[in-house]
Amino acid sequence: MNLDSDLLLLAENPNASICLETLALSLALDEYPNLDISAYKSEIAAFSHGCKLPGGTDLEVRVQAFTRYLSHDLGFHGNKNDYYDPQNSYLNLVIDRRIGIPISLSILAICIGKKLGLRLFGVGLPGHFVTMACEGNHSVYFDVFNDGKILSQSDCESLSFKATGEQIALSENHFSPLPTASVIIRMLTNLKLIYLRKNDVPRSIRILNRLRQIAPNDPAQMRDLGVALLQAGHPSKALLNLESYIQYVPSAIDDNDIQAWIKQARKDISNRN
């Protein structure tokens, strides 16, 4: 298990066969270095042993039994009172506290469901993350954050509207399963936004470095990391990322903010020399 190499592999192949629960728990190690990954993986396995799905029934009935087990028997639910608490995004704490946000709860559901023979995937709706169960040509969508509710397309559009404030007509692409890389990127992006909002620069940098590993050609991450590094007093590294951003987005050369950040980085470098 090597998180650095796994993220680089996902950068090359977004659908690389890497254990999702190991990835999510390995990312939590950055924040909780004493975390026992094996112990949490054993707990996830124990969750699956406690669930008995009805046999000989259609997919929706089995999914309903599964989500009822997650929500009612195990007590997992969405943190609607403190949605932006970063603890909601770390799988170990989601397991400990039985509370999370849509993507962390979906990841947990996927990990447990896989051990029960369910084919589950993450689906990134605009503003909200849900889970999809597949069997043959049949798909069932559900929302662990909202007590495992089975979702129609109209329900999904309502969730997106509530999250974004925009009336979005969802296309077939919106309902497609996300590759593992996209799930991890979305998870890290949530944490990045939380830490930036809190002005927690060291943690923002840590998350942005992870995003740069898995999405090395994403100019937004280059820009955001450059700004964070400048705030943290690392002008040389900041300049490297900001100049890389301009190479990917040439029109940004006329952006006053970008130019101000680059000017400040060069000034800081000059003052140190």
N, C-alpha and C positions, 0 to 999 in steps of 0.2 A: 504494500500500500504506500503510494507516494503521491501526495496531492499535486505537487508541482508537475510531475510527469503526466498525471491524469488530466490536468487542465490543459496542458500543451497538446495532449492527444485529442481532446475534445475540440480544441481550436482547429486542428487539422481535419477531424472527422466528427461532426456534431452528433452523429448517431453511434459513436464508438460504444462498444459493449463494456460499460463500467457500472459497477453496482451503485445505484442511486443512494441507498442508505449509507454506504461507506463514504461516498462523496460528501453528502450533507453533514455527516458527523465529523469528517475530516476538516471541513470548513469551520466547524464549531471549535476545533482545537486551537485555531488562531486566537480565539477569545478566552477559551477555557483549556489551557495547556495540560491540566491534570485529568482531563476527560478520559474515561475508560471506554474506548470505542467498542471493544468486545462485549463489555457488560451491557451496553445499550443495544447492540445487535441481538444479544440473547434476550433482552426484554421485548424487542420487536417480534422475535420468534415466539416468545411466550404468548404475546397478544394473539398471534395467529392460531396457536394451539387451543386457545379458549373459544374460538369461533367455529360453530358448526353451521354450514350453509345447507339449506334444504336441497336435497337431490331431486333430479327429474323434473325440475321446474324451469321456467324461462328466465332469461337473463335479468329482467327487471325485478322479478321476485327475489332472486339471489342478491342483487345489489341492494334492495331494500332491507333484506336481512343483515347484510354486511354493514350498511350505514347505521342501522339501528344498534348493532353491536358496538360500533365505534362511538356513537353519540350517547346512548343510554347505558350500556353495560360498562364501557370503559370511561365514559364521561368526557370525551374530547369535544371541545366546542370552540367557537370563534371568540376572540377577545374584542368585543364591541365597545368596551369601556375605555380601553387603552390600546387602540389599534397600532399606534406607532411606537410602542414599547419594543426596543430591539430584541428583547428576550423572546418575543413571538416568532423570531426568524431563526432561532437556533434549535435544531432538532432535539438535542438533549434536553433542553428546557421545555420544549413542547411536550415531550414525554413525561418529564417530571411534574409539570404544572397542569397538564391536560388541557392546555389552551394555546391558541396560535392564530395565525392569519391564514387566508385561503391557500397560499402556496405551500406553507410549511405543513399544514394539515393534509393537503393533497399528497405531498411527498410521503408522509407517514402512511396514508391510506394505500398508496401505490405499493409501498414496501410490504405492508401487511397482506394486502390482497393478492399480491404475486405468490405468496407462500400458500394461499388458499386455492390457487388455480385460476384466479380471475386475471384477465388481461386488462390492466388499467394503465391509463396514460394521462399526462397533464395537458390541459387545454388553456391557453392564455387568451381569455376574452379581454377586450379593452377594459382596463381597470379592475378586473376580477379574475381569479384563477379557479378553475373547476376541474373535476376529474371525469374521465370518460372510460366506461367499460365496453369492451368489444367482444363480440362472438359472431363469427361468420360475417354477414353483412349487416348485422344489427348492432346499434350503439345505444348506450344509455349514459346520460350525463347527470352528475350529481354534485352537490355542494356541501362538503364536510363542514365548512365554516358556518353554514346555516342548518345545522342538525341533520346533514345528509339528505337534504331535500332533492328529490328527483326533478330534473329540469327539462322543460320544453324549450324550443327555440325562443318563444316569446318570453319565457322566464329569463333566459340568458340575456336577451336584449334589455330587459328591465334591470337586471343586475348591472349591466354595463352603463346604462343611463344613470342609475343611482350613484355609481362610482365616479363617472366622468362628467355628468351633467350634460352630456350630448346624446342626442337620439341617433344611434348608429344602427343602420341596417346591416346585420351580420351576414357575411358571405360564407360560403363553404370553407374557405381558408381559415376563418376564425374558429371553426369547429374541428380543425385537424389536430392530431396529436403532436405535441412539441417534441423535438429531439432533446436528448439529455442536456446538451450544451445550452439550449435555450432556456430550459428550466433553471439551470444553475445561474445563468446570466440574469434572469428575472429575479431570482432569489437574492443575488448579490446587489442588484440595482436597488431593490427595496432597502437593503441595509445602507447602501451608499446614500440614498436620499434621506434616510432617518438620521444618519450621523452628520451629514451636511446641514440638515435643519437644526441639529443640536449644536452645531459649530464644534463638533468633536473632530478636530483636524487629524490627530494621529490615527484614529480608527477609520476615518474617511480614506486616508492614504493607504492603509492596510487593505481595505476592501477594493479600492481602485487598482492597486497592484494586482490583486486577484483577477479583477475584470480585464486588465491588460494582458494577463496570461491567457485567458480563455477567449478574449476578443481583441487580439493584438492590432487589428486594422480598424477598430472602431474609433473614429476621430473624437467623438464626444468624451470617451474615457481619457484620451491623450490630453484634451483641453482641461478636463476637470482635475486630473492628476497634476498637471502643470500648475494650476492655480493653488491647489492644496499644498503642493511642495513649496511654492513661493511663500505661502502663509506660514509654513513650518520652518522657514529659514534655510531652504535648500535650493538656492537660485540656479545652480548649474544643472541639477536634475530637472528643475522646473522649466528652464529654457529648452532643454532637450525635448521635453514633451510638447511644449508650446510650438516650437519650430516644426516638429513632426505633424502637429495638428494643421499648420498652415500648408504643409506639403499635401495633405489629404484634402484640405478645403481651401484652395487658393483664393477664393473670394473673401476669406477671413482676413486677408492682408489689409483690407480696408475697414476692418472692424476696430472701432476705437478702444473697446475693452481689451481685445487681444493685443493691440499695439501697446497699450498702457502696461499690461502684464509683462510683455517682452522687454519693454524699456526698463521696468523696475527690476527684472531679473538681471539684466545686463549691468545696471547700476550697482546692484548688490554684489555681483561678481567682481566688478571693478573696485568697489570699496574694500573688498577682502584681499585684493592683490595690492 
